[in-house]
Structures are given as structure tokens and as C-alpha cells.
Amino acid sequence: MFERVYFDWNATTPLRPEAKAAMAAAWELSGNPSSVHSEGRKARRLVEDARAAVAKAVGGRPQDVVFSSGGTEANALALMPGLRRGTSAPVTRLLASAVEHASVLAGGRFAPNAIGSIGVTRSGVVDLDRLRSLLNEGPTALVSVMLANNETGAIQPVAEVAEIVHRAGGLLHVDAIQAFGKIPFDLASTQADLLSLSAHKIGGPKGVGALVLAEGVEGLEALLRGGGQELGRRAGTENVAGISGFGAAAKTAMAALKADAARVRGLRDRLEHGLRQTPGLVVFSDDVKRLPNTVLFTAPGMRAETAVIGFDLSGVAVSSGSACSSGKVQPSHVLAAMGYRQGLTQGAVRLSLGWSTNETDVDLTLKAWRKLADTLVKGERRNTA
């Protein structure tokens, strides 16, 4: 058996040892965190310790962290009419950038006719002039712009977006799921009113996420109704083990963020340099700030499905973009929004690195790519013969 290389960290990350240990300890407890007896209080302590860790990671208050079943639920919980801050008017419509995750593009609890799309530039960055125009064309809006794109890695100017949105009396939701643990940020630097997070992107377990509110945000209503858990904002017995793993992963990720980002960026740049030896190869969003671990690229004659399979047969796990498409390789809505023709939206492959990626992984991936590239060149020659 050849050595496998994992280059799909933007889809999910390996479970950190610290998260695994925290979860194992939680599994030993029998109490319900809503119970008042000793067993229940022990479970509650784990949940609240994790809540404090997640809040600290993004500069929020523990009481403003709402745990969810993942990033998708966190986004769905955030996207609702009626949200307000202070004396501002409640939001009545949603404006989302065209490159958002599918869970945001679905619109949450807004009616379809109350949802608008904000275009992006050729580099995948939100068009600020278009945002200003849309805000002036209707009532108070909730604007949703992700901090970093899950496909291209492009980092959005969310602080500038926030200034524009707040000046117009609106609120800003930031899907920070892909940026969490990769670049430094917090509620203050983003000026977000609502912030979505996910555990499995930072070495925590799958199936746990959080919505973090800025102080003063009001009007949030539960998506799941029932008991009074999460201060009435999300019913259902808390996933104590998963939440404990999330808290441990958040602590570890924040402590290692600066060193990991610098090391991974170096490996990403080396990988990208090797890929660019292929004539005609295109790296998307390479002219704007990107996550330090992400490369989305295509080459002449490349089909994403064929390339993903080819990499896999060579022992390298990659993806064609978002992993939230039921296992299907589909044209990228992100690249389409950036103005690329259909052939390119169907031929892009994403390589994403993480904290355990090493030089050997890069070497093996470039070797696999050279093999694939040779196949593409031969195919192009046959097609033009």
C-alpha cells in the first residue's frame, strides 16, 4: 500500500487529540446538563467550559454563544427577519453574496421574494458598490458575507462591509466557518453582528457548531422549539461530548494559529509553485488575500471529476470544491458568480492543507499532479489531431 496524503482540510479536519480526550471524558458522564443533581451539574460544567472557550476564541461573551448541530444550522438560525440591535429597525430582507455556502444561499427563514444577491468581482471579492446600491434600494437588511470562501480561499473585506451595512441601519452576519482556526479574527475586527462557526473545521467533531451574537443583538427566535436549552434559543438536550470536543479544539487551534498559519502558507506556496509549472494552469483568486492553506486551480482540458479520481488513485485526497453536495462533483457556483465560463466551473480542483501537512505530502501531491497533467496533455493532443 502506498502512503495516503490528505489535502481536503477545507471539507473536514482530523480530530485533534485534545478534542478526542475531552469527548472521551464527557462520555463517562451520565447526567443531563439540564438536571440539577450532581451528575447533571458535572455535565453542565463541561458545556459551559466549552462555551467560554468558543467565546474567547472570537472575542465574544459566553452567554452570546448558541451551540448548534453544525455550521449549516448556525447559518439557518442566524438568517431570520426581525433581528435588530439597539433602537434600529428590525431587518425585513436578506442580502447575501453570490459566493456564499449553500446553507446561506437557501435564505434561512426569509421568504424567497425578500432575498437579494450581491455580486462579486472576477477575483471573488464582494462588490462593495453593488452592496451600497442594494442597501439603498429597499428596507432594512440583514447582509450575509462569509469571512473566507470555502472554495477559493478568498478573504472578504468584512470590516468594510460592516461599515457600509451599519451606516445603512442593517445588520451583518458573517459565516466564519472556513476562516476559523486559519486566520486571526474576532467580533471586534469583523464588526459582525452574528458569527457562524463549526467544530469539524478546526479539529473538533462533526455535528457541532455555534452561532455567536454580538452584544446587543435582539430578536433571535429559536429554529428548534421545545425545551428552554441555550437560553431558549435552541431546544434539545445539548450534545455534551461534541460540545466538549469543540471547546478543546478551539483552545488548541487558537494557541497554535500563528505558527500553523505561517508553516502551512509556506507549504501552500511551494505546492502552488509546482502546479504552475504546467502551461496554462490557472489559480483562482490568486490576486487577493486568501486563506494560507487553500489552492483552487484548473488546467486546459481538465475535468474535476476525472482529476479528483486521478488524484485519489495516486493516493491523494482532494475535492472539486464544497463537500456539501451529496458526494457529487458539480459545477462551481462560486466560479460562475466570478464570471468564469462553464468549462472552468466544471474543471476546478481544490487542494487544502492543514496543521499536520508536511513536505513529503507536497512532493507526493506534485508527483500525482505531473502524472495527471501528462494525461491531460495527451488528451488535448488527441482532441486537436
GUBA-346828 format. One record per residue: residue in three letters; x, y, z of N, C-alpha, C in turn. Coordinates in steps of 0.1 Angstrom, whole numbers, plus 5000, padded with zeros to 4 digits. Atoms other than C-alpha are relative to their C-alpha. Example, Ala and Ser with C-alpha at 12.3 -4.5 7.8 and 13.67 -1.06 7.14 Angstrom:
BEGIN
ALA500949885000512349555078500950125000;SER499149895000513749895071499250115008;
//
This chain:
BEGIN
MET500949885000500050005000500950135000;PHE499249875000501350354991499450095011;GLU500449914989501150635016499050104995;ARG501149915004497950845015500450145005;VAL499849864997498051225015498650065001;TYR501349944999495151425028500150154998;PHE500049865004494651755010498650064999;ASP501449955000490951825018499650055013;TRP500249944986491252015051498850095000;ASN501249915000488552265040498749935001;ALA501250084999486051985038499849965015;THR500050034986486851855073501549975004;THR498750024995489851815095500149875009;PRO499950114991491251525115499750045014;LEU500349964987490151515151501350025008;ARG498949974992492651675174500149915012;PRO499950084988493951465203499350065012;GLU500649934989492851725227498549995000;ALA501550015001489251715214499649865003;LYS500350144998489251335214500049975015;ALA499950024985490351335251498950065007;ALA501149934993487751585261498749934997;MET501250085004485051385243499949875008;ALA500050124992486151065260499650025015;ALA500349964986485951235294498550035001;ALA501449964999482451365286499149874999;TRP500850135002481251015275499949925013;GLU500150074988481950895310498950055010;LEU501049944991479351125325498649964996;SER501450055003475751015328498950115001;GLY501049904997474051335337499550094988;ASN500649915010471751555316500450145005;PRO499649874996473151915316498950095005;SER501149924995469752045324499549965014;SER500450064987469451835356500750085011;VAL499549924989470052005390500949915009;HIS499250084991471751705407501450004996;SER498650005002475451645409500449954986;GLU499650055013475651435377499750104989;GLY500449905010473751705358500950125000;ARG499149884998475951985372501449974994;LYS498750035006479051805360500050014985;ALA500249995015477751775325499850154996;ARG500249865003476652145326501350075001;ARG498749944999480152245337500849984987;LEU499350025012481652085306499550094989;VAL500649925011479152265283500450145002;GLU499749864997479852595300501550044998;ASP498549985003483652555299500250014985;ALA499850005014483452485262499450134994;ARG500649875005481152785257500950125002;ALA499149904997483653005274501250004991;ALA498950025009486452865252499750054986;VAL500449965013484552925220499850165000;ALA500249864999483553275231501350085000;LYS498749944999487153365240500750004986;ALA499350015013488353245206499650104990;VAL500549905010486253505188499750135007;GLY500249884993486153775215498650035003;GLY501449984997482553725224499849975015;ARG500450034986480653675257499449865000;PRO500550144999479853315268498550004998;GLN501550005000476153405272499550034985;ASP500449975013476053505235500449894990;VAL499750125008477253165222498849905000;VAL501150105001474452935209500649884993;PHE499550125007475552585202498949944991;SER500950065010474052405172500649874996;SER499650135005474352085153501150014989;GLY499049975010476852245129499950134994;GLY500049875007477652535106498750034993;THR501249985007474552485085498950055009;GLU501049954991472252515114500350135006;ALA499649874995474152805128499650114990;ASN500449915010473652985095498550024999;ALA501549995001469952895093499450075012;LEU500549944988469453015129500250154998;ALA499749865002471053355120499250074990;LEU500749935011469153425089498550015002;MET501549994998465753545100499750155001;PRO500449864999463753865097499750035015;GLY500349964986463154065129501250035009;LEU498849974992466754085141500250155001;ARG499749864999467754425154501150025011;ARG499049964990470354605175499750145005;GLY500349874994469554885199498750054995;THR501349945005466955115185499849994985;SER500150025014467555015149498749934996;ALA501250075005464654895128500349854998;PRO499750155003464254515125500349984985;VAL499750035014465654365094498849934993;THR501150065007463054265068500449934987;ARG499650075012465154135039501549955002;LEU498750054999468353945033500850034987;LEU499149985012471254035010501249915003;ALA498950094998473853755006500950014988;SER499150005011476953754985499849874991;ALA500350115009476753524954500949885002;VAL499150114998479653314966499949935014;GLU500250064987478153215000499849854999;HIS500250144999477852855012498549984997;ALA501450045004474652675001499050035012;SER500949984988473252705037499650145001;VAL500449864999473253085034499250034987;LEU500849975012472053094998498649955001;ALA501450054998469052895009499150105007;GLY500849884995467953215028499549985014;GLY500550014986467153075062498550025001;ARG501449994998463753195073499450134993;PHE500549895008463453485048499249944988;ALA500850045012460753455021500950024987;PRO499249995012462253404986500050144994;ASN500149875007461053744974500650115009;ALA499449914991462853905004501549985000;ILE498550035001466353774993500650064988;GLY499249955012468853954971501449955000;SER498650055001472253864958500950114997;ILE499049905002475354074960501149944991;GLY499050055010477754024930501450015006;VAL498650004996481453964933500950044988;THR499149965011484454074913500649874994;ARG499450125006486453844890500949935010;SER499150074990488753774920499249935011;GLY500950074990485753654941499850095012;VAL500349914988485553964964498750074998;VAL501349945001482254114972500150144994;ASP500149875006481354414951499450115009;LEU500449904990481154704976499050104995;ASP500949905006479554944952498649944998;ARG501350075002476854694944499249985013;LEU500650014987476254634981499450145004;ARG500649874996475755014987498750024992;SER501149985008473355024958498849925005;LEU501150094995471254734971499550055013;LEU500449954987471154875006499150124998;ASN500749875002469755204992498649974993;GLU501250035009467055024971498949945008;GLY501150064993464954884999500150025015;PRO500049994985464154845037501249945006;THR498950054992466554745064500349864997;ALA499650135005468554445055501049935010;LEU498950084994470554165071500949964989;VAL499150035010473654125050500949885005;SER499250124997475553785049501149994991;VAL498750015008479153785037501049915008;MET499050094993481553505046501350065001;LEU498649944998484953585060501049954990;ALA499150065010486753345037499349894992;ASN500850095008485453145008500649865001;ASN499650144998485552765012500649944987;GLU499450065013486552704975501250074996;THR498849925005488952984965500950045011;GLY499349954988490053085000500150155001;ALA500049855000489453454991499550055013;ILE500449944988489253665022499250134997;GLN500949895003486353915022500350125009;PRO499749884992486754275034498850035009;VAL501250004992484154215061499950135009;ALA500049874992485154525082499450114992;GLU500549905009484454745052498549984997;VAL501450045002481254555045499150055013;ALA500849964987480154615082499850155001;GLU500149854999480854985080498850054991;ILE501049965010478655015049498649955005;VAL501350054996475854795063499550075013;HIS500549934988475754965097499650144998;ARG500349875004475755305081498650014994;ALA501450015006472555195063499049955010;GLY500950044990471055075095499749855001;GLY500150145000471454705088500849925009;LEU499150094992473054405105500849914990;LEU499150095008475854185093500249865006;HIS499750144996476053805095501349964993;VAL498750055006479553665089500149855002;ASP499750144999479953295081501549995001;ALA498650004998483453255096500549855001;ILE499750144998483452875094501349964994;GLN498850045006486252835069501250085004;ALA498949924995488353115084500549965014;PHE499850034986488152985119501249915002;GLY498850094998491552845131501150024989;LYS499149985011493252965099500650144999;ILE499549865000493553345102499450065013;PRO500549944988493153565132498850104997;PHE501149905001489853755137499249995012;ASP500950004989487253835163498850084996;LEU501249925003483854005166500450154998;ALA499649865001485654345170500650034987;SER499349975013487854315139499049994988;THR501050025011484954195117498850095001;GLN501249924997482354415133498749934997;ALA501150085003479954125128498950015011;ASP501150004990476554125145499749855004;LEU500250144998476253745141501249934993;LEU498850075005479153495135499749855001;SER500250145000478853135125501349925000;LEU498850084998481352865135499749854999;SER500250145001481852495130501249935006;ALA498950074993483852245151500949924991;HIS499250105007485052005125500950064990;LYS499049935009486952275105501250035008;ILE498849964991489352325135500549885008;GLY499550124993489951965146499149955011;GLY501050054991486751925166499249894993;PRO500850115006484051665160499050064990;LYS501049965010481551675131498750015008;GLY501349994994477951775140499950095012;VAL500049904990478752065163500450134994;GLY499749875004478652435156499650105010;ALA500449904991477852765171499750134992;LEU500349865004476253105164500450095011;VAL499649914990477853385183499450144997;LEU500649875002475953715187500950115006;ALA499449884994477454055193499150055011;GLU500849954989476354225224499050104995;GLY501149915004473054405219499149954989;VAL500950055011471654195191498849935006;GLU501250054994468054115198499149954989;GLY501050055010465153935181500249864995;LEU499750145005466753595176498949905006;GLU501050104996464053325177500549864997;ALA499550145001464652955181499649944987;LEU500450085012464752745149499449875005;LEU500650124994464152435170499350045013;ARG500849964988461452485196499749875009;GLY500350114991460852275227500450045014;GLY499649964987462752305260500750135000;GLY499449864999464552615272501550004999;GLN498650005001468052505264500650124992;GLU499349895006470652755252499350145002;LEU500749884997468753035269498750024991;GLY501250005008465652945249500250034985;ARG499749975014467452995216500349884991;ARG499850125007467952635206499649885009;ALA500550114992465852355220500749874998;GLY499450135001467152005226501249985010;THR498950034990469551835251501350024993;GLU498749975006473051955244500849884998;ASN499050105004475551735227501350025009;VAL498949974990477851735258501449964995;ALA498750055005480651525242500550084989;GLY499649935012480651705209500350155004;ILE499749874996480552045226501350015008;SER498850014993483351945249501249994990;GLY498950015010485451845219500250134992;PHE500049865007484552185202500950095009;GLY499349914992485852375232501549975001;ALA498650045000489052175234500750034987;ALA499449975013489652215197500250154998;ALA499949855001489052595199501250055008;LYS498849974992491652625227501349974993;THR498850055006494252425208500350084987;ALA499949935013493552595174500550145002;MET499749864997493852945189501550015005;ALA498650004995497152865207501049974989;ALA499050045011498752725175499850084987;LEU500449935012497152965150501250074993;LYS498949925006500153195143501049914994;ALA498950085004502752925140499549914988;ASP500650095010500452685120499850084986;ALA500349925012499452965095501350034992;ALA498749965007503053065087500649874994;ARG499450125006504252705082499149954988;VAL500950055011501152605061500150094988;ARG499949915011501452915040501349974991;GLY498850045007505052815031499849884992;LEU500350135007503952465021499050034988;ARG501049975011500952605001500750074988;ASP499349935011503252844982500949914992;ARG499250105007505652564974499249914991;LEU500950095008502852344962499550084988;GLU500549915011501452634941501050024989;HIS498949985010504752704925500249874991;GLY499950135007505052334915498949984990;LEU501150015009501552334900500150094988;ARG500049905010502252644880501149974989;GLN499150045011504952464860499249944988;THR500950055010502052324840499550124991;PRO500449895009501452554809498450025001;GLY501449975001498052724810499349985013;LEU500650024987497352644847499550135006;VAL500649884994495052894864499849975015;VAL500350004986494952954902499050115003;PHE501149904998491753134912500350085012;SER499949904988491753444935501450015004;ASP498649984996495553454935500550145001;ASP499749865000495453834932499450075012;VAL500649944988493653894965500549915012;LYS499650074988494253795001499249865001;ARG500650144999493553415006500449945013;LEU499650084989493553165033501449944998;PRO498650045003497153045038500149854996;ASN499950155002496152675032499349964987;THR501050035011493952695000500650034986;VAL499749985014494652644963498849954992;LEU501150055009491752624938500650034986;PHE499349985013493152564903499349924989;THR500450085012492352434868501150004990;ALA499050015011494352344837499249974987;PRO500750035013493452314800499749854999;GLY500550145002491352004793499749925013;MET500350074987490851924830498550005003;ARG501450024994487551784843500249975015;ALA499850014986487151804880499849855005;GLU500350144996485651454884501249914997;THR498950085004488451294864501250035009;ALA498849974992491151484883499949955014;VAL500250054987489651404917500349855001;ILE499850155000489551034909501549974997;GLY498650025003493051054894500950025012;PHE499249974988494551214925499749895010;ASP500350114991492750954946500749874997;LEU499350135004494150664926501550015003;SER498649974997497550824933500350015014;GLY499849994985496950834970499850145006;VAL500249864995495951204973498550035001;ALA501449964998492551314987499950154998;VAL500249865003491451634971498550014997;SER501449995003488051784962499850104988;SER500349915011486351984935499450135005;GLY500649884994485152254959499249965013;SER500750034988482452244986499749855001;ALA500350144998481951905002498549985003;CYS501450014996478251975008499149984989;SER500850025012476851844976499749854998;SER500450145001475851484984501049914993;GLY499050095007479151344971500150024985;LYS499949985015478651484936501050104997;VAL499149905005481151674916499250094991;GLN500949915007479151974904500750134995;PRO499449885004479952294885500050105012;SER499849914988481152564910499150134998;HIS500849885000478552834917500950125004;VAL499149894996481453034932500750054987;LEU499349965012483453044899499050064990;ALA501049955009480253104879499750155005;ALA500249864995479553414902501250094997;MET498949925003483053524895500250034985;GLY500149975014482253534858500849904991;TYR499350095008484153224846499049914992;ARG500950085009482653014817499949865006;GLN500450124994481052684823501249895000;GLY498950095001484152484812500950005012;LEU499149994988486252624840499249975013;THR500750034988483452594866499949855002;GLN500050144999483452224859501349935001;GLY498750065000487152174859500950045011;ALA499149954990488452324891500249905011;VAL499750094989490152124919500650085011;ARG499649934988490752244954501049915008;LEU499050074991493852144974500050095013;SER500049934987493652245011500849935010;LEU499050064991496352185037499650035015;GLY500349984986496452165075501249995009;TRP498849994991498552155106500949885000;SER499150125001499951805100500649984986;THR499550015014500751865063501550025001;ASN498649985000504451825056500650004986;GLU499349995013507051855028499849874991;THR500250135007506651485018498650004993;ASP501449995006502851545013500050094988;VAL499949915012503651834989500749934989;ASP499350075010506151624970499149894993;LEU500850115006503751324966498850064992;THR501149935007500951564955500450054987;LEU499549945013503051734929500449884990;LYS499850125009504151384916498749954994;ALA501350055005500551284913499550104990;TRP500549915010499751604895500749994987;ARG499250015012502551564870499549884992;LYS500650125007501151224861498750034994;LEU501349965005497651374857500250104989;ALA499749905010499051664837500449944987;ASP499650075012500751434813498849944992;THR501250065006497451254807499150114994;LEU500849895006495651594801500650054987;VAL499349965013498351694775499749904989;LYS500250115010497951364757498550014995;GLY501449995004494151414757499850124992;GLU500149885008494451764744500549984986;ARG499450035013496651634715499149924992;ARG500950095007494151364706498850084995;ASN501249925004491251624706500350094989;THR499749905011493151864683500649934988;ALA499350075011494651594660499049994988;
//
